[in-house]
């Protein structure tokens, strides 16, 4: 059924507005519970767990190329690479910088002697020097990478002050800083990211074991001899849920029309965008978030637009076309966090119109511009079980054919797969796992907030269980993780362990950005 490419790429519609102006709510599309930054933190996590030299958007149907050249651990090898001895070009070598214990950062355009903290270090061709090339594939993920580079460097600075004994031993200082960064990152994955993505109920069951402290309860992810592995149901289907969270465009800084953060002044000369599109056929550096090149001047993110200090302010729309849908209310001038999109069986237009430089296999365009189609091809190539079969295997209610397909009647959501369609549904009773997980989230993934007829706040029972068990299982089977070594550890406990004291414990991505930037929330 996946034997032929069913369509060519549509030409860009230069008159089509692919998003609303910054600050204008979209209740039917926006996720009222998850800020936009977690879309890209999830991508950062994915790149840490698996290694693939190609962009994740390019992979299509090559099962033989999925060998993980890293051990699946939350060890930040996408940040640290193979370490300062084996990849010294990632680190600062000067004695004044500690001689290889701090990361190199980007450089100011026209003044290479000056650091640009929000940018990655690059070679003369503009390619990022990083432990994983995929962490430069768009203008947001590269800045998540830069945020963690700066976090490590500031941890080193703080330890040097708190521990004179470590300052005298460069190797021990680096290893202790690396452990602190890794354990904080692991804590963020398991306690900040995971409950948002899988929902409180699944998180408490799998991570806390029904209690109040970490006590993993894992039924289906069973490493042999304690050796973590990467299930294809996770890597090829479940953890691709993030594609549905992607917005068509983003604002990077408030009050600046050049980076989409001004709701009055237009972005660029064409007057089309008030945010920056994720892709563009125009390869000028400042026209889209296309990656693999230097970050344009002035594009450093204000992280208040991507992470929130608390819950997003929400209310159910009382009338109009969005009646009964939970939306994000206008926020203060100091923090107007963009929500991610809902986790549902829809993806934004730009991901159905990938530019030729993205829609390719190897280094050649392959004529398959739809990310959804690429994901379905990949799932078919791996002979993944259907969503229904996985639901039965983990003993949760199976979605009915009506729930899965009825809203496609008449072609309202692309192709008609409903019972009334003129042609048989090739996916009847065997829905592709990736689609099933997204549809399940759309129907079942509702938080405890006021009733929201749109759903898609978090993953449903199948997708949530796969993601929770794999992420918790990988951490629990890593003998260097805090979950294995010291289950009682929290960021607040680190001061007593090593002397590292950031003041306020770093327990969320917002707090990590706040501490790393000294409260400015930007590295610009």
C-alpha positions, 0 to 999 in steps of 0.5 A, a space after each residue: 500500500 506504500 509502494 508509490 508516491 501519491 503526489 508531487 509537492 505543491 508549489 508554495 502559496 505566496 499569499 497564504 498566511 500559515 499562522 496567526 500573528 504573535 499574541 493572537 490565540 488559536 484555541 483549536 490548534 494550540 495546546 493549552 498545557 504544554 509551552 512550545 519549548 517542550 517540542 524542541 526539548 523533546 527533539 533534543 532528548 531524541 538526539 541524545 538517545 539515538 544517533 543518526 548523522 541525517 536529519 530526523 526529517 530525512 529518514 524514510 524507509 531504511 531499517 538497516 540504517 537504524 543501528 544506534 551508534 550510542 548506548 541509549 542513555 541520558 548521558 548528553 553525548 550529543 553535548 559532550 561528544 566523546 569528551 575533551 580528550 577525543 574531540 578537543 575541538 568542542 572545548 576551550 583549550 586555553 589555560 585561562 579557561 581551564 584547559 578543555 573543561 568548558 565548551 566553545 561557544 559561537 563567535 560574533 559576526 565580524 569579531 571572532 574574538 568575542 563570544 556569542 553565547 546563544 550561537 554554536 561554534 562553527 567552522 569556516 563553512 558555517 557548520 556547527 561543531 557539536 556532538 550531534 549534527 542534528 542539533 543544528 537542524 533548525 534555529 530553535 534546536 541549535 539554541 537549546 544546544 547552546 543553552 546546555 553548553 552555557 549551563 555546563 560552563 556556568 556549573 564549572 564556574 560555580 564549582 570552581 568557587 565552591 570547591 577550591 580542591 576541584 579547581 586544582 584538579 582539572 579532570 575531576 572538576 570536569 567530571 563532577 560538572 558533567 555529572 551535575 549537568 547530566 543528573 539535572 538534565 535527567 531530572 528535567 526529562 523525568 520530572 518536567 518533560 515526561 508528566 507533561 507529555 504522558 499525563 499525570 496518571 501515566 507518569 505517576 503509575 510508571 515513574 512513581 509506582 503509585 507513590 510519592 517518590 520515584 519507584 519505577 513500575 515497568 511492565 513491558 520494557 524489559 532490558 536483558 541483563 540490565 542493558 538498555 535498548 531502543 524499541 522500534 515501537 518507540 523510535 519509529 512511532 511513539 516518539 515521533 508524536 512531537 511532529 504534531 506539536 510543531 507550530 508553522 512559525 515562531 516568534 523568538 523575541 517579544 516586541 521585535 518584528 524582525 524575529 516575529 515578536 511584534 503583533 503590529 509591525 509585519 515580519 519581512 517585506 512581504 507582510 505575511 508573517 508575524 512569526 518566523 516560518 519553520 521552512 522556506 524555499 527562500 534560502 536567505 538566512 533570515 527568512 526561516 528557521 531552516 538550520 545547518 547554518 549560522 544563526 542570523 544576528 539578533 535571533 537569540 531566543 527569549 526563553 520566556 516565549 518558549 517556557 513558562 514559569 507556571 501553568 499557562 493561563 487558560 479558559 474555555 471559549 464561550 462562543 464563536 467558532 471555538 466555543 467549548 475549546 480551552 485556549 491560552 489567555 493573553 499574558 503579561 507583557 513580560 511573559 507571553 509564552 507560545 503554546 505548542 500545538 495539540 498532540 493530534 492526528 494533524 500536522 501543520 502545512 509546512 511539514 506537508 510541504 518540506 523543501 527539497 533540501 529536507 525531503 531527501 534520502 542521503 544527499 538527493 531529493 526523493 520527491 516525498 515532501 510530506 512528513 506524515 507520508 515519510 513516517 508511514 513509509 518508515 513504519 511499514 518498512 519496519 513491519 511495526 504492529 498495528 495500533 490495535 495490536 499494541 493496545 491489546 498487548 498492553 491491555 488498554 481499550 482499543 479505539 473503534 473504527 468509528 473513532 479512528 476514521 469517521 472524521 475523514 468522511 467526505 475527505 474533510 481531513 485528506 483521504 476518506 477512510 470512513 465506513 461510507 467511503 467509496 473505496 475500502 479502507 486499506 487500514 481497516 482494523 490495522 491502523 499504523 501505530 504512529 497514526 493510532 497514537 496521535 489519534 488516541 491522544 486527540 480523543 483520550 489525551 485530556 488533562 484535569 483542566 476544564 472540559 475541552 472538546 478538542 483534546 490532545 493535551 498529552 498522549 493517550 494510554 498506548 502512546 503514553 505508556 510506550 514513551 513513559 516506560 522507555 524513558 523511565 526504563 532507560 534511566 533506571 537501567 543506566 548505572 550512572 544515572 541518578 535514578 539508579 545511583 541515588 533514587 532520593 536525589 533531587 536538584 535541591 540535594 546537590 549542594 550537600 553532595 558537591 557544594 554546587 548551589 544555584 540558589 534556587 534549585 533547577 527543576 524545570 526548563 524555565 528555571 534552567 534558562 533563568 539560572 543559566 542566563 542570570 535571570 535575563 532569559 536570553 543569551 543575547 
